[in-house]
Amino acid sequence: MAKRIDVSGLTAYYGSHKAIEDISMTVEPRSVTAFIGPSGCGKSTFLRTLNRMHEVTPGGRVEGKVMLDDENLYGSGVDPVSVRRTVGMVFQRPNPFPTMSIFENVAAGLKLNGSYKKSELENVVEKSLKGANLWNEVKDRLNKPGAGLSGGQQQRLCIARAIAVEPAVLLMDEPCSALDPISTLAIEDLIGELKERFTIVIVTHNMQQAARVSDRTAFFNLAGVGQPGKLIEIDETERIFSNPSVQATEDYISGRFG
Amino acid sequence: MSSNAVVDKGGSRHGSSLQQARLPRWAPYALVVVSLALGAGIGTALGMDSPFQWGLFAALVFIVASYVLGAVVEGGRQARDRLATSLVWVCFLLAVVPLLSLIWETVDRGRTVLDGYFLGHSMEGVQTILPGGGAYHAIIGTLEQVGLAALIAVPIGLLTAIYLVEYGRGKLAKAVTFFVDVMTGIPSIVAGLFILSFWIIILGFSYSGFAGAMALAILMMPIVVRSTEEMLKLVPDELREASLALGVPKWRTILKVVLPTAIGGITTGVMLAVARVAGESAPIVLLVFGATGINNNPFEGAQSSLPYYIYEQWQLGNEASFNRAWAAALVLIAFVMILNLVARGIARWKAPKSGR
């Protein structure tokens, strides 16, 4: 189920602006890979190229290859819709659908894609909510609106919604930056459990968080304002935080800049 | 709060105290009473006998007095605050008084002949100078014409708005927006003339409710587009992205996520557009021709409609027809009001839920 991502020579543009340049890396299956780096260095852009959400922004386009096991996401004839079914995403701000109940939110991926059986739906919802550590808190109010939950619960609802469609990869764009420490802890624990089943990529501004949750860490940087972001290095998290091979990484991690 | 109050007009600029003199809470109410009395006094003194003229004087007195009183007791900033507050209240009343007076007048005059008989009978064979007869044929006409107009205009308007918000980029979208703006300003008689020349003179069809409905649809469309567009723009992009990231195609995202989120506002907009065209008479005069009998078929033959009926009855110029005109006006207002209430109900019912 979990798949390996192999990126080679990826450059992404917004219109004529080059946002990231020539990025190559491998993301191992059943592991957590964290992206760190200063604001504007293209972490989020790069993350969004991994499920072609980048193209949703007008003018967004990409050069290079992203291999998911042995399929190129940007190959000709590849439908971005089916890419996004395989590579799920959780956003910075919790965004449950406001017109839907908790149940419907989790079931949204299946229901909106049209292919589901009613009996199946209940199982999937329960399994996903349990998978997101939310079941016990909401099992008595599945028909209440999802927007009535607390911020941390909403974010776990969004994770449940994302894993309900059984993706191979789960992308998380700063999933804890809008949450308090307790909810953050809950999500971090959850990430630890989810990596048994999914390939997880997480963007974070919180270096402690990267150190806590990830197996591998990638450091991105940009040469200056308006310059494209670049991958500086990617390595085992332990090495990045103890003995990085590039000076800029060490400077960033020890707080000497950025 | 007392001794330094009157002296220190500019607030507490020099003193260290944060306290300053305030008018008592009942002061504005007392001022209303006083200015009403004064307004009536001035009015009578000048020999005017309309309460409305007295009210205008009272409003003027109220605005000036609250500013002066504020300036003397509380200082300049508070006085300006009181001036703004009283201006807002007076303008509010000026806006509401004509509305209430209109509703009062219509209800008062309309109820004389408004009963089950009036709602259930047409003018077929009724001597126009005598009491009796009703507006059934006109109500049917209005319902059918407005319904058909909505049937034409709402889908087109909705799809145009979806195109503009979700897909439209570049020159085509700009052109569409421009023409929608132009359409908003088309006078109803021009829309009527357009359908008259196109549908009736060139294509050779005859007068019918449907011809009128097409003209009404032209008037409705830009309102539907505009209001739907605004509502769709209010739907946060995060919801679209959340849906797309689940692997939902764009069209399904629009259909299942964007539209349901905005449906309350869209319904309100559509109902307002319906209410707006329900009162149109010019295209009806040109295209539906008016009839005294019941014609249930909007696709053939002349029909009537409420605005047309009102105009027609008023033209007859006798007591019985005046009564019928007022009653029809009351029916029309009630129709529009019910539509608005329904729209509000739907908007509240369908609004995104945030509670527990």
Chai-1 contact restraints between the chains, C-beta under 6 A:
chainA,res_idxA,chainB,res_idxB,connection_type,confidence,min_distance_angstrom,max_distance_angstrom,comment,restraint_id
A,M53,B,A245,contact,1.0,0.0,6.0,A-B,restraint_1
A,V56,B,L244,contact,1.0,0.0,6.0,A-B,restraint_2
A,V81,B,G247,contact,1.0,0.0,6.0,A-B,restraint_3
A,V81,B,P249,contact,1.0,0.0,6.0,A-B,restraint_4
A,R84,B,A245,contact,1.0,0.0,6.0,A-B,restraint_5
A,R84,B,G247,contact,1.0,0.0,6.0,A-B,restraint_6
A,R85,B,G247,contact,1.0,0.0,6.0,A-B,restraint_7
A,M89,B,A245,contact,1.0,0.0,6.0,A-B,restraint_8
A,N95,B,E238,contact,1.0,0.0,6.0,A-B,restraint_9
A,N95,B,L239,contact,1.0,0.0,6.0,A-B,restraint_10
A,N95,B,A242,contact,1.0,0.0,6.0,A-B,restraint_11
A,F97,B,V257,contact,1.0,0.0,6.0,A-B,restraint_12
A,P98,B,T261,contact,1.0,0.0,6.0,A-B,restraint_13
A,P98,B,P352,contact,1.0,0.0,6.0,A-B,restraint_14
A,T99,B,P260,contact,1.0,0.0,6.0,A-B,restraint_15
A,T99,B,T261,contact,1.0,0.0,6.0,A-B,restraint_16
A,T99,B,P352,contact,1.0,0.0,6.0,A-B,restraint_17
A,G109,B,L246,contact,1.0,0.0,6.0,A-B,restraint_18
A,L112,B,V248,contact,1.0,0.0,6.0,A-B,restraint_19
A,L112,B,R252,contact,1.0,0.0,6.0,A-B,restraint_20
A,L112,B,K256,contact,1.0,0.0,6.0,A-B,restraint_21
A,P145,B,K353,contact,1.0,0.0,6.0,A-B,restraint_22
A,A147,B,S354,contact,1.0,0.0,6.0,A-B,restraint_23
A,G148,B,G355,contact,1.0,0.0,6.0,A-B,restraint_24
A,G148,B,R356,contact,1.0,0.0,6.0,A-B,restraint_25
A,V165,B,L246,contact,1.0,0.0,6.0,A-B,restraint_26
